Amino acid sequence: MLAYLHIPFCDSKCHYCAFNSYENKGTLKQNYMQQIVKQLRYELEKFDTPKKSIRSLFIGGGTPSTIPYAWYEPFFEIITPYLEDNAEVTSEANPQSATKEWLEGIKNLGVNRLSFGVQSFNAQKLAFLGRNHTRQHALHAIETAAKLGIQNISLDLIYGTTLDTPALLQEDLAIATALPINHLSAYALTLEEETPFFKRNDVANGSEKLAKDFVQAIIQAGFPQYEISNFGTYQSVHNKGYWEHQDYLGIGAGAVGFLKNRRFYPAKEIEAYVQNPLFQEIEKLSSDDLHVEKIFLGLRSMIGISLACFSPKEMVQVNILVEENKLTCKDHRVFNTDYFLSDEIALFITQ
């Protein structure tokens, strides 16, 4: 089982961001951190969670590093007995707000992996994206985390902006791989509704060659690809858990939970969540829904899909893809050879 905690607060909102996050609701932070404890107790009971059964806890956002580390203490007091002895405990962090004090405090609470939202080391690109940190902030935060003894460190890069050239991306990658990290996430810029970038036609570079060359450069730099956007000598337990269709607790405003064949949706708006952290809409998934999801997820990662999962009709399609070298087959599982085609392959199989 996995657990996810959502922190929806940010110091500033990036131009591309469509996540459930807010930059002007800081007065609700302390109340929010009290309500997540109530929901956590409720979810642990609802899922009938045994002690030492949670393999991974991921604190995402928003910006978890905008919350003082001490405010996380009640949450960790409750969840720690449910974590496996060697559980992966990750927190996202913004280089600008991840001070040495915060990093040290969050590590002492049990965080053993950090994911820094760097996006780029190029000053012009950072300003273009609406990031509030500098290259120096990013270098300092990551090096500080390593010096404090955090062994598993990841950073995010964004590619596919109009500013991107092979030279700019190569420089970002060179700086990233010289840092003490063992994981890298690379995301293509997507234009999401209700973001400042959405209606602009001058922000994205959709070059397939640029994207594929960048992915190859990451792999050649010593970061093997294990999922559509994730690379590393370390493979995140949490990321892989989603692709394996594991159950997960979802704590916080807009966080989604999943148990067997049901999804749970708490209130997205912070005010509504704070008023009633136990409110949830429930979506019941059919066996067909789960089947299709398993195929889509398996093709987006190195998890692959068991041949036993496919219907006879789907096996006809799978065999065609294997013959065309679009899929490989090993030990009664099929694996995708080109993550850029993940969704198209899934649709071809399930049509």
Order of alpha helices (4+ residues) and beta strands (2+ residues): beta-alpha-beta-alpha-beta-alpha-beta-alpha-alpha-beta-alpha-beta-alpha-beta-beta-alpha-beta-beta-beta-alpha-beta-alpha-beta-alpha-beta-beta-alpha
